[in-house]
């Protein structure tokens, strides 16, 4: 896939559904891409990925016809530019709690004047089919998608300021951690009413700022309802869940005979 397919889809008003991959296996990410997800997101915060595996997965995902994204580890802004340099099209940064956090994230994801990203995207240029370095710099800021993850009470207090930060392209709700925060550690309920109220604030703030609203869905069926409310980017399920679902269905059939 030459160019930047993720940003172009979002600019065109498309709803983007991304698979969630944590197993650390590039071939799994590629298979999911080839099965039809147009974006595949690698989870470097809680998943099994190291940088070399992510580098190879970026190529594998692109080869499968999809756009590669990564959720980086907590406070790992140093890896953001490296991932973009090897061809990643989008980054989700966890625990963006303030406008200052958002500015620090944008600084490593965007070139001046929006940020401070240094130049070195030789692998990304090869994968996107861009041969002129100036052309890459000209296109990168508009085509690298930077999503700030909202998952704490502090982030909720600063939703509007984070959404308005230059260089931040959207807000992404982490519903499980948000439920953990809002319940004082008592529950893990992504469907809790208080979590839904946070999603509504994210939708409103991103609409006002001209940005993208995103969220995670354990069940694909939930995405349709959120889409009607204005959510445009979804992470669906996980490679682990897909594997367990397939093996579970096979074993249920075998043992039921």
C-alpha positions as CSV (number, residue, x, y, z in Angstrom):
1,X,0.0,0.0,0.0
2,X,1.9,3.1,-1.1
3,X,1.2,6.4,0.5
4,X,-0.8,7.1,3.7
5,X,-4.0,5.1,3.6
6,X,-5.2,5.7,7.2
7,X,-5.3,9.5,7.1
8,X,-6.8,9.6,3.6
9,X,-9.6,7.3,4.7
10,X,-10.3,9.5,7.8
11,X,-10.2,12.7,5.7
12,X,-12.7,11.2,3.3
13,X,-15.1,10.7,6.2
14,X,-14.8,6.9,6.3
15,X,-15.3,4.9,9.5
16,X,-12.1,3.0,10.2
17,X,-12.1,-0.4,12.0
18,X,-8.7,-1.5,13.2
19,X,-7.8,-4.9,14.6
20,X,-5.8,-5.0,17.9
21,X,-2.7,-7.1,18.0
22,X,-0.6,-7.9,21.1
23,X,0.9,-11.3,20.4
24,X,4.1,-9.9,19.0
25,X,4.0,-11.9,15.8
26,X,4.2,-10.0,12.5
27,X,2.7,-12.9,10.5
28,X,-0.4,-12.7,12.7
29,X,-0.8,-9.0,12.0
30,X,-0.3,-9.6,8.3
31,X,-3.0,-12.3,8.3
32,X,-5.5,-10.0,9.9
33,X,-4.7,-7.3,7.4
34,X,-5.2,-9.8,4.5
35,X,-8.5,-10.9,6.0
36,X,-9.9,-7.4,5.4
37,X,-9.1,-5.0,8.3
38,X,-7.9,-1.8,6.6
39,X,-5.9,-0.8,9.7
40,X,-4.0,-3.0,12.2
41,X,-2.8,-1.6,15.6
42,X,0.1,-3.1,17.5
43,X,-0.1,-2.9,21.3
44,X,3.3,-2.0,22.6
45,X,2.0,-1.0,26.0
46,X,0.7,-4.3,27.2
47,X,1.5,-6.6,24.3
48,X,4.6,-8.7,23.5
49,X,6.1,-6.5,20.9
50,X,9.7,-5.3,20.8
51,X,11.0,-2.8,18.3
52,X,12.4,-5.3,15.8
53,X,9.1,-7.2,15.7
54,X,7.1,-3.9,15.2
55,X,9.5,-2.9,12.4
56,X,8.8,-6.2,10.6
57,X,5.1,-6.0,11.4
58,X,4.8,-2.6,9.8
59,X,6.0,-4.0,6.5
60,X,3.9,-7.1,6.9
61,X,0.7,-5.1,7.5
62,X,1.4,-2.9,4.5
63,X,2.0,-6.0,2.5
64,X,-1.4,-7.3,3.6
65,X,-3.1,-4.1,2.3
66,X,-3.6,-2.3,5.5
67,X,-2.3,0.7,7.5
68,X,-0.1,0.0,10.5
69,X,-0.6,1.8,13.8
70,X,1.0,1.4,17.2
71,X,-0.1,2.1,20.7
72,X,3.2,3.0,22.3
73,X,4.3,2.1,25.9
74,X,3.6,4.6,28.7
75,X,5.8,7.7,28.3
76,X,7.7,6.2,25.5
77,X,7.7,9.2,23.3
78,X,11.3,8.3,22.1
79,X,9.9,5.4,20.2
80,X,7.2,7.4,18.4
81,X,9.5,9.0,15.8
82,X,11.4,5.7,15.3
83,X,8.1,3.9,14.5
84,X,7.1,6.7,12.1
85,X,10.5,6.5,10.4
86,X,10.0,2.8,9.6
87,X,6.6,3.4,8.1
88,X,4.0,3.4,10.8
89,X,1.0,5.6,9.8
90,X,-0.5,6.3,13.2
91,X,0.3,6.4,16.9
92,X,-1.9,6.1,20.0
93,X,-0.2,7.5,23.1
94,X,-1.6,6.3,26.5
95,X,-2.2,8.4,29.6
96,X,-2.4,11.8,27.9
97,X,-3.7,13.7,30.9
98,X,-3.0,17.3,30.2
99,X,-2.5,19.8,27.3
100,X,1.2,19.7,28.2
101,X,1.2,15.9,27.7
102,X,-0.5,16.4,24.4
103,X,2.0,18.9,23.3
104,X,4.9,16.6,24.2
105,X,3.3,13.8,22.2
106,X,2.7,16.1,19.2
107,X,6.3,17.3,19.4
108,X,7.7,13.8,18.5
109,X,4.9,12.9,16.0
110,X,4.9,16.0,13.9
111,X,7.6,18.0,12.0
112,X,7.9,21.8,12.6
113,X,5.9,24.0,12.9
114,X,3.5,21.6,14.6
115,X,6.2,19.6,16.4
116,X,9.9,18.9,16.7
117,X,10.2,15.5,14.9
118,X,13.7,15.1,13.5
119,X,14.3,13.9,10.0
120,X,15.2,10.3,9.2
121,X,12.3,8.5,7.5
122,X,14.3,6.5,4.9
123,X,12.4,3.3,5.4
124,X,9.0,5.1,5.6
125,X,9.8,6.9,2.3
126,X,10.5,3.5,0.6
127,X,7.3,2.0,1.9
128,X,5.1,5.0,0.9
129,X,6.7,5.4,-2.5
130,X,7.9,9.0,-1.8
131,X,11.4,9.6,-3.3
132,X,11.9,13.3,-2.5
133,X,12.6,14.0,1.2
134,X,11.0,17.4,1.0
135,X,7.8,15.8,-0.3
136,X,7.8,13.4,2.6
137,X,8.1,16.3,5.1
138,X,5.4,18.3,3.3
139,X,3.0,15.4,3.5
140,X,3.8,13.8,6.8
141,X,2.1,16.2,9.2
142,X,-1.2,15.8,7.5
143,X,-0.8,12.1,7.0
144,X,0.5,10.8,10.4
145,X,-2.4,10.2,12.7
146,X,-1.7,11.1,16.4
147,X,-4.4,9.9,18.8
148,X,-4.3,10.9,22.5
149,X,-5.7,8.2,24.8
150,X,-8.2,9.4,27.4
151,X,-8.3,7.0,30.4
152,X,-8.0,8.9,33.7
153,X,-9.9,11.4,35.7
154,X,-7.2,14.0,35.0
155,X,-7.7,13.5,31.3
156,X,-11.4,13.9,31.6
157,X,-10.9,17.3,33.3
158,X,-8.7,18.4,30.3
159,X,-10.6,16.8,27.4
160,X,-11.3,20.0,25.6
161,X,-7.7,21.4,26.0
162,X,-6.2,18.1,24.8
163,X,-8.5,18.0,21.8
164,X,-7.6,21.6,20.9
165,X,-3.9,20.9,20.9
166,X,-2.2,21.5,17.5
167,X,-0.8,18.3,16.2
168,X,-3.2,16.0,18.0
169,X,-5.6,14.5,15.4
170,X,-8.1,12.9,17.8
171,X,-9.0,11.4,21.1
172,X,-9.2,7.7,21.9
173,X,-11.2,6.4,24.8
174,X,-9.6,3.6,26.9
175,X,-12.9,2.3,28.4
176,X,-11.5,-0.3,30.7
177,X,-9.0,1.9,32.4
178,X,-11.5,4.7,32.5
179,X,-14.0,2.5,34.4
180,X,-11.2,1.4,36.7
181,X,-10.3,5.1,37.4
182,X,-13.9,6.3,37.8
183,X,-14.9,3.4,40.1
184,X,-11.8,3.9,42.4
185,X,-10.5,0.5,41.3
186,X,-13.7,-1.4,42.1
187,X,-14.8,-2.4,38.6
188,X,-13.7,-3.2,35.1
189,X,-16.8,-2.3,33.2
190,X,-16.3,-0.7,29.7
191,X,-20.1,-0.3,29.4
192,X,-20.6,1.6,32.6
193,X,-22.8,4.7,32.3
194,X,-20.1,7.0,33.6
195,X,-17.7,5.7,30.9
196,X,-20.4,6.4,28.3
197,X,-20.7,9.9,29.6
198,X,-16.9,10.4,29.1
199,X,-17.3,9.1,25.5
200,X,-20.0,11.7,24.9
201,X,-17.6,14.4,26.1
202,X,-14.9,13.1,23.8
203,X,-17.3,13.1,20.8
204,X,-18.4,16.7,21.6
205,X,-14.8,18.0,22.1
206,X,-13.5,16.4,19.0
207,X,-16.4,17.7,16.9
208,X,-15.8,21.2,18.2
209,X,-12.1,20.9,17.5
210,X,-12.5,19.3,14.1
211,X,-10.7,16.2,15.3
212,X,-11.4,12.4,15.4
213,X,-13.2,10.5,18.1
214,X,-12.2,6.9,18.7
215,X,-12.8,4.1,21.2
216,X,-12.1,0.4,21.8
217,X,-14.9,-2.2,21.4
218,X,-14.8,-5.7,22.8
219,X,-17.7,-6.7,20.6
220,X,-18.0,-5.6,16.9
221,X,-21.7,-5.1,17.4
222,X,-21.1,-2.1,19.7
223,X,-19.3,-0.2,17.0
224,X,-22.5,0.5,15.0
225,X,-24.2,2.3,17.9
226,X,-21.1,4.4,18.6
227,X,-20.7,5.2,14.9
228,X,-24.2,6.8,14.9
229,X,-23.1,9.0,17.8
230,X,-20.0,10.3,15.9
231,X,-17.2,7.9,16.7
232,X,-15.0,7.4,13.5
233,X,-12.1,5.2,14.6
234,X,-12.6,1.8,16.3
235,X,-10.2,-0.8,17.7
236,X,-12.1,-4.1,17.6
237,X,-11.3,-7.3,19.6
238,X,-7.8,-8.6,19.6
239,X,-5.6,-11.2,18.0
240,X,-5.8,-13.3,21.2
241,X,-9.6,-13.1,21.2
242,X,-9.8,-14.0,17.5
243,X,-7.6,-17.0,18.2
244,X,-9.6,-18.1,21.2
245,X,-12.9,-17.6,19.4
246,X,-11.8,-19.8,16.6
247,X,-10.3,-22.6,18.7
248,X,-13.2,-22.4,21.1
249,X,-15.7,-22.8,18.3
250,X,-13.8,-25.8,16.9
251,X,-13.5,-27.5,20.2
252,X,-17.2,-26.9,21.0
253,X,-18.1,-28.7,17.8
254,X,-15.7,-31.5,18.3
255,X,-16.8,-32.2,21.9
256,X,-20.4,-31.9,21.1
257,X,-20.3,-34.8,18.7
